[in-house]
Amino acid sequence: MADVTERTGHGFTREQLDFLQETFARRSAQGFDRSTLKWLFGGLFAAGLAISGLLWAEIGSVRSEIGSVRSEIGSVRSELRAEIRENRIAIAELAKGQAEIAKGLARLEAIIEERLPRDR
C-alpha cells in the first residue's frame, strides 16, 4: 500500500512514471533529434521555395512566349486579309475578262455561222 500512496508531484506513481519514460524514451530514440528535424524541414522548405521560384520563372517565360506568338498570329492574320482582298480583286478582274472572252467567242461563232456554208 505504501507504493500506491507514494505519488510524485504529477500524480503518477513511480511505476507509472517508469513505464511512461520507457515508452516515450524508446520512441524518441528511434527518430531524429530536434535539431536534425529542424534542419530537415528547413532544407525541405528551402528546396520547395527554390523549385517554386524556378517554376514561376518558367511560367513567366512561357507567358511572354505566348504573347509573342499571339502578336505573330495577329500580323499573319492581317497579311492574310490583305492577300485575300488582293485575290478577290484579281478574281473579279478575271471574271470580267472571261465574260469579255465569252462575248468575243459568241461573236466569232455567229460570224462563222453566217459565212460558212452549212452541210445539209
C-alpha distances in whole Angstrom, upper triangle without the diagonal:
4,5,5,6,9,12,15,18,19,16,15,12,13,13,15,17,18,19,21,23,24,25,27,28,30,32,33,34,36,38,40,39,40,44,45,44,46,49,49,49,51,54,53,54,57,58,58,60,63,63,64,66,68,68,69,72,73,73,75,78,78,79,81,83,83,85,87,88,88,91,92,92,94,97,97,97,100,102,102,103,106,107,107,109,112,112,112,115,116,116,118,121,121,121,124,126,125,127,130,130,130,133,135,134,135,138,139,139,141,144,143,144,147,149,148,150,148,148,149
4,5,5,6,10,13,16,17,15,14,11,12,13,15,16,17,19,21,22,23,25,27,27,29,31,32,33,36,37,39,38,39,42,43,43,45,48,48,48,50,52,53,53,56,58,58,59,62,63,63,65,67,68,69,71,72,73,75,77,77,78,81,82,82,84,87,87,88,90,92,92,94,96,97,97,100,102,102,103,106,107,107,109,112,112,112,115,116,116,118,121,121,121,124,126,125,127,130,130,130,133,135,135,136,139,140,139,142,144,144,145,148,149,149,151,149,149,150
4,6,5,8,11,14,15,13,11,7,8,9,11,13,13,15,17,18,19,21,23,24,25,27,29,29,32,34,36,35,35,39,40,39,41,44,44,44,47,49,49,50,53,54,54,56,58,59,60,62,64,64,65,68,69,69,71,74,74,75,77,79,79,81,83,84,84,87,89,89,90,93,94,94,97,99,99,100,103,104,104,106,108,108,109,112,113,113,115,118,118,118,121,122,122,124,127,127,127,130,132,131,132,135,136,136,138,141,141,141,144,146,145,147,145,145,147
4,5,7,11,14,14,11,9,7,9,9,10,13,14,15,16,18,20,21,23,24,26,27,29,30,32,34,36,35,35,39,40,39,41,44,44,44,46,49,48,49,52,53,53,55,58,58,59,61,63,63,64,67,68,68,70,73,73,73,76,78,78,79,82,83,83,86,87,87,89,92,92,92,95,97,97,98,101,102,102,104,107,107,107,110,111,111,113,116,116,116,119,121,120,122,125,125,125,128,130,129,130,134,134,134,136,139,139,139,142,144,143,145,143,144,145
4,6,10,12,13,10,10,8,10,12,13,14,16,17,18,20,22,23,24,26,28,29,30,32,34,35,37,36,36,39,41,40,42,45,45,45,47,50,50,50,53,55,54,56,59,59,59,62,64,64,65,68,69,69,71,74,74,74,77,79,79,80,83,84,84,86,88,88,90,93,93,93,96,98,98,99,102,103,103,105,108,108,108,111,113,112,114,117,117,117,120,122,122,123,126,127,126,129,131,131,132,135,136,136,138,140,140,141,144,146,145,147,145,145,147
4,7,10,11,9,9,6,8,10,11,12,14,16,17,18,20,22,23,23,26,28,28,29,32,33,35,33,34,37,39,38,39,43,43,43,45,48,48,48,51,53,53,54,57,58,58,60,62,63,63,66,68,68,70,72,73,73,76,77,77,79,82,82,83,85,87,87,89,91,92,93,95,97,97,98,101,102,102,104,107,107,108,111,112,112,114,116,116,117,120,121,121,123,125,126,126,129,131,130,132,135,135,135,137,140,140,141,144,145,145,147,145,145,146
4,7,8,6,6,5,7,10,10,10,12,14,14,16,18,19,20,21,24,25,26,27,30,31,32,31,31,34,36,35,36,39,40,40,42,44,44,45,48,49,49,51,53,54,54,57,59,59,60,63,64,64,66,69,69,70,72,74,74,76,78,79,79,82,84,84,85,88,89,89,91,94,94,95,98,99,99,101,103,103,104,107,108,108,110,113,113,113,116,118,118,119,122,123,123,125,127,127,128,131,132,132,134,137,137,137,140,142,141,143,142,142,143
4,5,6,6,6,7,11,10,9,12,14,13,14,17,18,18,19,22,23,23,25,28,29,30,28,28,31,33,32,33,37,37,37,39,42,42,42,45,47,47,48,51,52,52,54,56,57,57,60,62,62,63,66,67,67,70,71,72,73,76,77,77,79,81,82,83,86,87,87,89,91,92,93,95,97,97,99,101,101,102,105,106,106,108,111,111,111,114,116,116,117,120,121,121,123,125,125,126,129,130,130,132,135,135,136,139,140,140,142,140,141,142
4,6,8,9,11,14,13,11,14,16,15,15,19,20,19,20,24,24,24,26,29,29,30,28,27,30,32,32,32,35,36,36,38,40,41,41,43,45,45,46,49,50,50,52,55,55,56,58,60,60,62,64,65,65,68,70,70,71,74,75,75,78,80,80,81,84,85,85,87,90,90,91,94,95,95,97,99,100,101,103,105,105,106,109,110,110,113,114,114,116,119,119,119,122,124,124,125,128,129,129,131,134,134,134,137,139,139,141,139,140,141
4,6,9,10,13,11,9,13,14,12,13,17,17,17,18,21,22,21,24,26,27,28,26,25,28,30,29,30,33,34,33,35,38,38,38,41,43,43,44,47,48,48,50,52,52,53,56,57,57,59,62,62,63,65,67,67,68,71,72,72,75,77,77,78,81,82,82,84,87,87,88,91,92,92,94,96,97,97,100,102,101,103,106,106,107,109,111,111,113,115,116,116,119,121,121,122,125,126,126,128,130,130,131,134,136,135,137,136,136,137
4,7,10,12,10,10,13,14,13,15,18,18,18,20,23,23,23,26,28,29,30,28,28,31,33,32,33,36,37,36,38,41,41,41,44,46,45,47,50,50,50,53,55,55,56,58,60,60,61,64,65,65,68,69,69,71,74,74,74,77,79,79,80,83,84,84,86,89,89,90,93,94,94,96,98,99,99,102,103,103,105,108,108,108,111,113,113,114,117,118,118,120,122,122,123,126,127,127,129,132,132,132,135,137,137,139,137,137,139
4,6,8,6,6,10,10,10,12,14,15,15,17,20,20,21,23,25,26,28,27,27,30,32,31,32,35,36,35,37,40,40,40,43,45,44,46,49,50,50,52,54,54,55,58,59,59,61,64,64,65,67,69,69,71,73,74,74,77,79,79,80,83,84,84,86,88,89,90,92,94,94,96,98,98,99,102,103,103,105,108,108,108,111,113,112,114,117,117,117,120,122,122,123,126,127,126,129,131,131,132,135,136,136,138,136,136,138
4,5,5,6,9,10,11,12,14,15,17,18,20,22,22,24,26,28,29,28,29,32,34,33,34,37,38,37,40,42,42,43,46,47,47,49,51,52,52,55,57,57,58,61,62,62,64,67,67,67,70,72,72,74,76,77,77,80,82,82,83,86,87,87,89,91,91,93,95,96,96,99,101,101,102,105,106,106,108,110,111,111,114,115,115,117,120,120,120,123,125,124,126,129,129,129,131,134,134,134,137,139,138,140,139,139,140
4,5,5,6,9,10,10,12,14,15,16,18,20,21,22,24,26,28,27,27,31,32,31,33,36,36,37,39,41,41,42,45,46,46,48,51,51,52,54,56,57,58,60,61,62,64,66,67,67,70,71,72,74,76,77,77,80,81,82,83,86,87,87,90,91,92,93,96,97,97,99,101,101,102,105,106,106,108,111,111,111,114,116,115,117,120,120,120,123,125,125,126,129,130,129,132,134,134,135,138,139,139,141,139,139,141
4,5,5,6,9,10,11,12,14,15,17,19,20,21,23,25,27,26,28,31,32,31,33,36,36,36,39,41,41,42,45,46,46,48,50,51,52,54,56,56,57,60,61,61,64,66,66,67,70,71,71,73,76,76,77,79,81,81,83,85,86,86,89,91,91,92,95,96,96,98,100,100,101,104,105,105,107,110,110,110,113,115,114,116,119,119,119,122,124,123,125,128,128,128,130,133,133,133,136,138,137,139,137,138,139
4,5,5,6,9,10,10,12,14,16,17,18,20,22,23,26,25,26,29,30,29,31,34,34,34,37,39,38,39,42,43,43,45,48,48,49,51,53,53,55,57,58,58,61,63,63,64,67,68,68,70,73,73,74,76,78,78,80,82,83,83,86,88,88,89,92,93,93,95,97,97,98,101,102,102,104,107,107,107,110,111,111,113,116,116,116,119,121,120,121,125,125,125,127,130,130,130,133,135,134,136,134,135,136
4,5,5,6,9,10,11,12,14,16,16,18,20,21,23,22,23,26,27,27,29,32,32,32,34,36,36,37,40,41,41,43,46,46,47,49,51,51,53,55,56,57,59,61,62,62,65,66,67,69,71,72,72,75,76,77,78,81,82,82,84,86,86,88,91,91,92,94,96,96,97,100,101,101,103,106,106,106,109,111,110,112,115,115,115,118,120,120,121,124,125,124,127,129,129,130,133,134,134,136,134,134,136
4,5,5,6,9,10,10,12,14,15,16,18,20,22,22,23,26,27,27,29,31,31,32,34,36,36,38,40,41,42,44,46,47,47,50,52,52,53,56,57,57,59,62,62,63,66,67,67,69,72,72,73,75,77,77,79,81,82,83,85,87,87,89,91,92,92,95,97,97,98,101,102,102,104,106,106,107,110,111,111,113,115,116,116,119,120,120,121,124,125,125,127,130,129,130,133,135,134,136,134,134,136
4,5,5,6,9,10,11,13,15,15,17,19,22,21,23,26,27,26,29,31,31,31,34,36,35,37,40,40,41,43,45,45,46,49,50,50,52,55,55,56,58,60,60,61,64,65,66,68,70,70,71,74,75,75,77,80,80,81,83,85,85,87,89,90,90,93,95,95,96,99,100,99,102,104,104,105,108,109,108,110,113,113,113,116,118,118,119,122,123,122,125,127,127,128,131,132,131,133,132,132,133
4,5,5,6,8,10,11,12,14,16,17,20,19,20,24,24,23,25,28,28,28,31,33,32,34,36,37,38,40,42,42,43,46,47,47,49,51,52,53,55,57,57,58,61,62,62,64,67,67,68,71,72,72,74,77,77,78,80,82,82,84,86,87,87,90,92,92,93,96,97,97,99,101,101,102,105,106,106,108,110,111,111,114,115,115,116,119,120,120,122,125,124,125,128,130,129,131,129,130,131
4,5,5,6,8,10,10,12,14,16,18,17,18,21,22,22,24,26,26,27,29,31,31,33,35,36,37,39,41,42,42,45,46,47,48,51,52,52,54,57,57,58,61,62,62,64,67,67,68,71,72,72,74,77,77,78,80,82,82,84,86,87,87,90,92,92,93,96,97,97,99,102,101,102,105,106,106,108,111,111,111,114,116,115,117,120,120,120,123,125,125,126,129,130,130,132,130,130,132
4,6,5,6,9,10,10,12,15,17,17,19,22,22,22,25,27,26,27,30,32,32,33,36,37,37,39,41,42,43,45,47,47,49,51,52,53,55,57,57,58,61,62,62,65,67,67,68,71,72,72,74,77,77,78,81,82,82,84,87,87,87,90,92,92,93,96,97,97,99,101,101,102,105,106,106,108,111,111,111,114,115,115,116,119,120,120,122,125,124,125,128,130,129,131,129,129,131
4,6,6,7,9,10,11,14,16,17,18,22,22,21,24,26,25,26,29,30,30,31,34,35,35,37,39,40,41,43,45,45,46,49,50,50,53,55,55,56,59,60,60,62,64,65,66,68,70,70,72,74,75,75,78,79,79,81,84,84,85,87,89,89,90,93,94,94,96,98,98,99,102,103,103,105,108,108,108,111,112,112,113,116,117,117,119,122,121,122,125,127,126,128,126,126,128
4,5,5,6,9,10,11,14,13,15,18,19,18,20,23,22,22,25,27,27,28,31,32,32,34,36,37,38,40,42,42,44,46,47,47,50,52,52,53,56,57,57,59,62,62,63,66,67,67,69,72,72,73,75,77,77,79,81,82,82,85,87,87,88,91,92,92,94,96,96,97,100,101,101,103,106,106,106,109,111,110,112,115,115,115,117,120,120,120,123,125,124,126,125,125,126
4,5,5,6,9,10,12,12,14,17,17,17,20,22,22,23,25,27,27,28,31,32,32,35,37,37,38,41,42,43,44,47,47,48,50,52,53,54,57,58,58,60,62,63,64,67,68,68,70,73,73,74,76,78,78,80,82,83,84,86,88,88,89,92,93,93,95,98,97,98,101,102,102,104,107,107,107,110,112,111,113,116,116,116,119,121,121,122,125,126,125,128,126,126,128
4,6,5,6,9,12,13,15,18,18,17,20,22,21,23,25,26,26,28,31,31,32,35,36,36,38,40,41,42,44,46,47,47,50,52,52,53,56,57,57,60,62,62,63,66,67,67,69,72,72,73,76,77,77,79,81,82,82,85,87,87,88,91,92,92,94,96,96,97,100,101,101,103,105,105,106,109,110,110,111,114,115,115,117,119,119,120,123,124,124,126,124,124,126
4,5,5,7,10,11,13,16,16,15,18,20,19,19,23,24,23,25,28,28,29,31,33,33,34,37,38,39,40,43,43,44,47,48,49,50,53,53,54,56,58,59,60,62,64,64,66,68,69,69,72,74,74,75,78,79,79,81,83,83,85,87,88,88,90,93,93,93,96,98,97,99,102,102,102,105,107,106,108,111,111,111,114,116,116,117,120,121,120,122,121,121,123
4,5,5,7,8,10,13,13,12,15,17,16,17,20,21,22,23,26,26,27,30,31,32,33,35,37,37,39,41,42,43,45,47,48,49,51,52,53,55,57,58,59,61,63,63,65,67,68,69,71,73,73,75,77,78,78,81,83,83,84,87,88,88,90,92,92,93,96,97,97,99,102,102,102,105,107,106,108,111,111,111,114,116,116,117,120,121,121,123,121,121,123
4,6,7,8,11,14,13,13,17,18,17,19,22,22,23,25,27,27,29,31,32,33,35,37,38,39,41,43,43,44,47,48,49,50,53,54,54,57,59,59,60,63,64,64,67,69,69,70,73,74,74,76,79,79,80,82,84,84,86,88,89,89,92,94,94,95,98,99,98,101,103,103,104,106,108,107,109,112,112,112,115,117,117,118,121,122,121,124,122,122,124
4,7,9,12,15,13,13,17,18,16,18,21,21,21,24,26,26,27,30,31,31,33,35,36,36,39,41,41,42,45,46,47,48,51,51,52,55,56,57,58,61,62,62,64,66,67,68,70,72,72,74,76,77,77,80,82,81,83,86,86,86,89,91,91,92,95,96,95,98,100,100,101,104,105,104,106,109,109,109,112,114,114,115,118,119,118,120,119,119,121
4,7,9,12,10,9,13,14,13,14,17,18,18,20,22,22,23,26,27,28,29,32,33,33,35,37,38,39,41,43,43,45,47,48,49,51,53,53,55,57,58,59,61,63,64,65,67,69,69,71,73,74,74,77,79,79,80,83,83,83,86,88,88,89,92,93,93,95,97,97,98,101,102,102,104,106,107,107,110,112,111,112,115,117,116,118,117,117,119
4,7,8,6,6,10,11,10,12,14,15,15,18,20,20,21,24,25,26,27,29,31,31,33,35,36,37,39,41,42,43,46,46,47,50,51,52,53,56,57,58,60,62,62,63,66,67,68,69,72,72,73,76,77,77,79,82,82,83,85,87,87,88,91,92,92,94,97,97,97,100,102,101,103,106,106,106,109,111,111,112,115,116,115,118,116,117,118
4,6,5,6,9,10,11,12,14,15,17,18,20,21,23,24,26,27,28,30,32,33,34,36,37,39,41,42,43,45,47,48,49,51,53,54,55,57,58,59,61,63,64,65,67,69,69,71,73,74,75,77,79,79,81,83,84,84,87,89,89,90,93,94,94,96,99,99,99,102,104,103,105,108,108,109,111,113,113,114,117,118,118,120,119,119,121
4,5,5,6,9,10,11,12,14,15,16,18,20,21,22,24,26,27,28,30,31,32,34,36,37,39,41,42,43,45,46,47,49,51,52,53,55,57,58,59,61,62,63,66,67,68,69,72,73,73,76,77,78,79,82,83,83,85,87,88,89,91,93,93,95,97,97,98,101,102,102,104,107,107,108,110,112,112,113,116,117,117,119,118,119,120
4,5,5,6,9,10,10,12,14,15,16,18,20,21,22,24,25,27,28,30,31,33,34,36,37,39,40,42,43,45,46,48,49,51,52,54,55,56,58,60,61,62,64,66,67,68,70,71,72,75,76,77,78,81,82,82,84,86,87,88,90,92,92,94,96,96,97,100,101,101,103,106,106,107,109,111,111,112,115,116,116,119,117,118,120
4,5,5,6,9,10,10,12,14,15,16,18,20,21,22,24,25,27,28,30,31,33,34,36,37,39,40,42,43,44,46,48,49,50,52,54,55,57,58,59,61,63,64,65,67,69,70,71,73,75,75,77,79,80,80,83,85,85,86,89,90,90,92,94,94,95,98,99,99,101,104,104,105,107,109,109,110,113,114,114,116,115,115,117
4,5,5,6,8,10,10,12,14,15,16,18,20,21,22,24,26,27,28,30,31,32,34,36,37,38,40,42,43,45,46,47,49,51,52,53,55,57,58,59,61,62,63,65,67,68,69,71,73,73,75,77,78,78,81,83,83,84,87,88,88,90,92,93,93,96,98,97,99,102,102,103,105,107,107,108,111,112,112,114,113,114,115
4,5,5,6,8,10,10,12,14,15,16,18,20,21,22,24,25,26,28,30,31,33,35,36,37,39,40,41,43,45,46,47,49,51,52,53,55,56,57,60,61,62,64,66,67,68,70,72,72,74,76,77,77,80,82,82,83,86,87,87,89,92,92,93,95,97,97,99,101,102,102,105,107,107,108,111,112,112,114,113,113,115
4,6,5,6,8,10,10,12,14,15,16,18,20,21,22,24,25,27,28,30,31,33,34,36,37,39,40,42,43,45,46,48,49,50,52,54,55,56,58,60,61,62,64,65,66,69,70,71,72,75,75,76,78,80,81,82,85,85,86,88,90,90,91,94,95,95,97,100,100,101,103,105,105,106,109,110,110,113,111,112,114
4,5,5,6,9,10,11,12,14,15,16,18,20,21,22,24,26,27,28,30,32,33,34,36,37,39,40,42,43,45,47,48,49,51,53,53,55,57,58,59,61,63,64,65,67,69,69,71,73,74,74,77,79,79,80,83,84,84,86,88,88,89,92,93,93,95,98,98,99,101,103,103,104,107,108,108,110,109,110,111
4,5,5,6,9,10,10,12,14,15,16,18,20,21,22,24,25,26,28,30,31,32,34,36,37,39,40,41,43,45,46,47,49,51,52,53,55,57,57,59,61,62,63,65,67,67,69,71,72,73,75,77,77,78,81,82,82,84,87,87,88,90,92,92,94,96,97,97,100,102,102,103,106,107,107,109,108,108,110
4,5,5,6,9,10,10,12,14,15,16,18,20,21,22,24,25,27,29,30,31,33,35,36,37,39,40,42,44,45,46,48,50,51,52,54,56,56,58,60,61,62,64,66,67,68,70,71,72,74,76,77,78,80,81,82,84,86,86,87,90,91,91,93,96,96,97,99,101,101,103,105,107,106,109,108,108,110
4,5,5,6,8,10,10,12,14,15,16,18,20,21,22,24,26,27,28,30,32,33,34,36,38,39,40,42,43,45,46,48,49,50,53,54,55,57,59,59,61,63,64,65,67,69,70,70,73,75,75,76,79,80,80,82,84,85,86,88,90,90,91,94,94,95,98,99,99,101,104,105,104,107,106,106,108
4,5,5,6,9,10,10,12,14,15,16,18,20,21,22,24,26,27,28,30,31,32,34,36,37,38,41,42,43,45,47,47,48,51,52,53,55,57,58,58,61,62,63,64,67,68,68,70,73,73,74,77,78,78,80,82,82,83,86,87,87,89,92,92,93,95,97,97,98,101,102,102,104,103,104,106
4,5,5,6,9,10,10,12,14,15,16,18,20,21,22,24,25,27,29,30,31,33,35,36,37,39,40,41,43,45,46,47,49,51,52,53,55,56,57,60,61,62,63,66,67,67,69,71,72,73,76,77,77,79,81,82,82,85,87,87,88,91,92,92,95,96,97,98,101,102,102,104,103,104,106
4,5,5,6,9,10,10,12,14,15,17,18,20,21,23,24,26,27,29,30,32,33,35,36,38,39,40,42,44,45,46,48,50,51,52,54,55,56,59,60,61,62,65,66,66,69,70,71,72,75,76,76,78,80,81,82,84,86,86,88,90,91,91,94,96,96,97,100,101,101,103,102,103,105
4,5,5,6,8,10,11,12,14,15,16,18,20,21,22,24,26,27,28,30,32,33,34,36,37,39,41,42,43,44,47,48,49,51,53,53,55,57,58,59,61,63,64,64,67,69,69,70,73,74,74,76,78,79,80,82,84,84,85,88,88,89,92,93,93,95,98,99,98,101,100,100,102
4,5,5,6,8,10,10,12,14,15,16,18,20,21,22,24,25,26,28,30,31,32,35,36,37,39,41,41,43,45,46,47,49,51,52,53,55,57,57,59,61,62,62,65,67,67,68,71,72,72,74,77,77,78,80,82,82,84,86,87,87,90,92,92,93,96,97,97,99,98,99,101
4,5,5,6,9,10,10,12,14,15,16,18,20,21,23,24,25,27,29,30,31,33,35,36,37,39,40,42,44,45,46,48,50,51,52,54,56,56,58,60,61,62,64,66,66,68,70,71,72,74,76,76,77,80,81,81,83,86,86,87,89,91,91,93,95,97,96,99,98,99,101
4,5,5,6,9,10,11,12,14,15,17,18,20,21,23,24,26,27,29,30,32,33,35,36,38,39,40,42,44,45,47,48,49,51,53,54,55,57,59,60,60,63,65,65,66,69,70,70,73,75,75,76,79,80,80,82,84,85,86,88,90,90,91,94,95,95,98,97,97,100
4,5,5,6,9,10,10,12,14,15,16,18,20,21,22,24,26,27,28,30,31,33,35,36,37,38,41,42,43,45,47,47,48,51,52,53,54,57,58,58,61,62,63,64,67,68,68,70,72,73,73,76,77,78,79,82,82,83,86,87,87,89,92,93,92,95,94,95,97
4,5,5,6,9,10,10,12,14,15,16,18,20,21,22,24,25,27,29,30,31,33,35,36,37,39,40,41,43,45,46,47,49,51,51,53,55,56,57,59,61,61,63,65,66,67,69,71,71,72,75,76,76,78,81,81,82,84,86,86,88,90,92,91,94,93,94,96
4,5,5,6,9,10,11,12,14,15,17,18,20,21,23,24,26,27,29,30,32,33,35,36,38,39,40,42,44,45,46,48,50,51,52,54,55,56,58,60,61,62,65,66,66,68,70,71,72,74,76,76,78,80,81,82,84,86,86,87,90,91,91,94,93,94,96
4,5,5,6,9,10,11,12,14,15,17,18,20,21,23,24,26,27,28,30,32,33,34,36,38,39,41,42,43,45,47,48,49,51,53,54,54,57,58,59,60,63,64,64,66,68,69,70,72,74,74,76,78,79,79,82,84,84,85,88,89,89,91,91,91,94
4,5,5,6,9,10,10,12,14,15,16,18,20,21,22,24,25,26,28,30,31,32,35,36,37,39,41,41,42,45,46,47,48,51,52,52,55,56,57,58,61,62,62,64,66,67,68,70,72,72,74,76,77,77,80,82,82,83,86,87,87,89,88,89,91
4,5,5,6,9,10,10,12,14,15,17,19,20,21,23,24,25,27,29,30,31,33,35,36,37,39,41,42,44,45,46,47,50,51,52,54,56,56,57,60,61,62,64,66,66,67,70,71,71,73,76,76,77,79,81,81,83,85,87,87,89,88,89,91
4,5,5,6,9,10,11,12,14,15,17,18,20,21,23,24,26,27,29,30,32,33,35,36,38,39,40,42,44,45,46,49,49,50,53,54,55,56,59,60,60,63,65,65,66,69,70,70,72,74,75,76,78,80,80,82,84,85,85,88,87,88,91
4,5,5,6,9,10,10,12,14,15,16,18,20,21,22,24,26,27,28,30,32,33,34,36,37,38,41,42,43,44,47,47,48,50,52,53,54,57,57,58,60,62,63,64,66,68,68,70,72,73,73,76,78,78,79,82,83,83,85,85,85,88
4,5,5,6,9,10,10,12,14,15,16,18,20,21,22,24,25,26,29,30,31,33,35,36,37,39,41,41,43,45,46,47,49,51,51,52,55,56,57,59,61,61,62,65,66,66,68,71,71,72,74,76,76,78,80,82,82,84,83,84,86
4,5,5,6,9,10,11,13,14,15,17,18,20,21,23,24,26,27,29,30,32,34,35,36,38,39,40,42,44,45,46,48,50,51,52,54,55,56,58,60,61,62,64,66,66,68,70,71,72,74,76,76,78,80,81,81,84,83,85,87
4,5,5,6,9,10,11,12,14,15,16,18,20,21,23,24,26,27,28,30,32,33,34,36,38,39,40,42,43,44,46,48,49,50,53,53,54,56,58,59,60,63,64,64,66,68,69,70,72,74,74,76,78,79,79,82,81,82,85
4,5,5,6,9,10,10,12,14,15,16,18,20,21,22,24,26,26,28,30,31,32,34,36,37,38,41,41,42,44,46,47,48,50,51,52,54,56,57,58,60,62,62,64,66,67,67,70,72,72,73,76,77,77,80,79,80,82
4,5,5,6,9,10,10,13,14,15,17,19,20,21,23,25,25,27,29,30,31,33,35,36,37,39,40,41,43,45,46,47,49,51,51,53,55,56,57,59,61,61,63,65,66,67,69,71,71,73,75,77,77,79,79,80,82
4,5,5,6,9,10,11,12,14,15,17,18,20,21,23,24,26,27,29,30,32,33,35,36,38,39,40,42,44,45,46,48,49,50,52,54,55,56,59,60,60,62,64,65,66,68,70,71,72,75,76,76,79,78,79,81
4,5,5,6,9,10,11,12,14,15,16,18,20,21,22,24,26,27,28,30,32,32,34,36,37,38,40,42,43,44,46,47,48,50,52,53,54,56,58,58,60,62,63,64,66,68,68,70,72,73,73,76,75,77,79
4,5,5,6,9,10,10,12,14,15,16,18,20,21,22,24,25,26,29,30,31,32,35,36,36,39,40,41,42,45,46,46,48,51,51,52,55,56,56,58,60,61,62,64,66,66,68,70,72,72,74,74,75,77
4,5,5,6,9,10,11,13,14,15,17,19,20,21,23,24,26,27,29,30,32,34,35,36,38,39,40,42,44,45,46,48,50,51,52,54,55,56,58,60,61,62,64,66,66,68,70,71,72,74,74,75,77
4,5,5,6,9,10,11,12,14,15,17,18,20,21,23,24,26,27,28,30,32,33,34,36,38,39,40,42,43,44,46,48,49,50,53,54,54,56,58,59,60,62,64,65,66,69,70,70,73,72,74,76
4,5,5,6,9,10,10,12,14,15,16,18,20,21,22,24,26,26,28,30,31,32,34,36,36,38,40,41,42,44,46,47,48,50,51,52,54,56,57,58,60,62,62,64,66,67,67,70,69,71,73
4,5,5,6,9,10,10,12,14,15,16,19,20,21,23,24,25,27,29,30,31,33,35,36,37,39,40,41,43,45,46,47,49,51,51,53,55,56,57,59,61,61,63,65,66,67,70,69,70,72
4,5,5,6,9,10,11,12,14,15,17,19,20,21,23,24,26,28,29,30,32,33,35,36,38,39,40,42,44,45,46,48,50,50,52,54,55,56,58,60,61,62,65,66,66,69,69,70,72
4,5,5,6,8,10,11,12,14,15,17,18,20,21,22,24,26,27,28,30,32,32,34,36,37,38,40,42,43,44,46,48,48,50,52,53,54,56,58,58,60,62,63,64,67,66,68,70
4,5,5,6,9,10,10,12,14,15,16,18,20,21,22,24,25,26,28,30,31,32,34,36,36,38,40,41,42,44,46,46,48,50,51,52,54,56,56,58,60,62,62,65,64,65,68
4,5,5,6,9,10,11,13,14,15,17,19,20,21,23,24,25,27,29,30,31,33,35,36,37,39,40,42,44,45,46,48,50,51,52,54,55,56,58,60,61,62,65,64,66,68
4,5,5,6,9,10,11,12,14,16,17,18,20,22,23,24,26,27,29,30,32,33,34,36,38,39,40,42,44,44,46,48,49,50,53,54,55,56,59,60,60,63,63,64,67
4,5,5,6,9,10,10,12,14,15,16,18,20,21,22,24,26,26,28,30,31,32,34,36,37,38,40,41,42,44,46,47,48,50,52,52,54,56,57,58,61,60,62,64
4,5,5,6,9,10,10,12,14,15,16,19,20,21,22,24,25,26,29,30,31,33,35,36,37,39,40,41,43,45,46,47,49,51,51,53,55,56,57,60,59,61,63
4,5,5,6,9,10,11,13,14,15,17,19,20,21,23,24,26,27,29,30,32,33,35,36,38,39,40,42,44,45,46,48,50,51,52,54,56,56,59,59,61,63
4,5,5,6,9,10,11,12,14,16,17,18,20,21,22,24,26,27,28,30,32,33,34,36,37,38,40,42,43,44,46,48,49,50,52,54,54,57,57,59,61
4,5,5,6,9,10,10,12,14,15,16,18,20,20,22,24,25,26,28,30,31,32,34,36,36,38,40,41,42,44,46,46,48,50,52,52,55,54,56,58
4,5,5,6,9,10,10,12,14,15,17,19,20,21,23,24,25,27,29,30,31,33,35,36,37,39,40,41,43,45,46,47,50,51,52,54,54,56,58
4,5,5,6,9,10,11,12,14,16,17,18,20,21,23,24,26,27,29,30,32,33,34,36,38,39,40,42,44,45,46,48,50,50,53,53,55,57
4,5,5,6,9,10,10,12,14,15,16,18,20,21,22,24,26,26,28,30,31,32,34,36,37,38,40,42,42,44,46,47,48,51,51,52,55
4,5,5,6,9,10,10,12,14,15,16,18,20,21,22,24,25,26,28,30,31,32,34,35,37,39,40,41,42,45,46,47,50,49,51,53
4,5,5,6,9,10,11,13,14,15,17,19,20,21,23,24,26,27,29,30,32,33,35,36,38,39,41,42,44,45,46,49,49,51,53
4,5,5,6,9,10,11,12,14,15,17,18,20,21,22,24,26,27,28,30,32,33,34,36,38,39,40,42,43,44,47,47,49,52
4,5,5,6,8,10,10,12,14,15,16,18,20,21,22,24,25,26,28,30,31,32,34,36,36,38,40,41,42,45,45,47,49
4,5,5,6,9,10,10,12,14,15,16,18,20,21,23,24,25,27,29,30,31,33,35,36,37,39,41,41,44,44,46,48
4,5,5,6,9,10,11,12,14,15,17,18,20,21,23,24,26,27,29,30,32,33,35,36,38,39,40,43,43,45,48
4,5,5,6,9,10,10,12,14,15,16,18,20,21,22,24,26,27,28,30,31,32,34,36,37,38,41,41,43,46
4,5,5,6,9,10,10,12,14,15,16,18,20,21,22,24,25,26,28,30,31,32,35,36,36,39,39,41,43
4,5,5,6,9,10,11,13,14,15,17,18,20,21,23,24,26,27,29,30,31,33,35,36,39,39,41,43
4,5,5,6,9,10,11,12,14,15,17,18,20,21,23,24,26,27,28,30,32,33,34,37,37,40,42
4,5,5,6,9,10,10,12,14,15,16,18,20,21,22,24,25,26,28,30,31,32,35,35,37,39
4,5,5,6,9,10,10,12,14,15,16,18,20,21,22,24,25,27,29,30,31,34,34,36,38
4,5,5,6,9,10,11,12,14,15,17,18,20,21,23,24,26,27,29,30,33,33,36,38
4,5,5,6,9,10,10,12,14,15,16,18,20,21,22,24,26,27,28,31,31,34,36
4,5,5,6,9,10,10,12,14,15,16,18,20,21,22,24,26,26,29,29,31,34
4,5,5,6,9,10,11,12,14,15,17,18,20,21,23,25,26,28,28,31,33
4,5,5,6,9,10,11,12,14,15,17,18,20,21,23,24,27,28,30,32
4,5,5,6,9,10,10,12,14,15,16,18,20,21,22,25,25,28,30
4,5,5,6,9,10,10,12,14,15,16,18,20,21,24,23,26,28
4,5,5,6,9,10,11,12,14,15,17,19,20,23,23,26,28
4,5,5,6,9,10,11,12,14,15,17,18,21,22,25,27
4,5,5,6,9,10,10,12,14,15,16,19,19,22,24
4,5,5,6,9,10,10,12,14,15,18,18,21,23
4,5,5,6,9,10,11,12,14,17,18,21,23
4,5,5,6,8,10,11,12,15,16,19,22
4,5,5,6,9,10,10,13,13,16,18
4,5,5,6,9,10,13,13,16,18
4,5,5,6,8,12,13,16,19
4,5,5,6,9,10,13,16
4,6,6,8,8,11,13
4,6,8,9,13,15
4,7,9,13,15
4,6,9,12
4,7,9
4,6
4
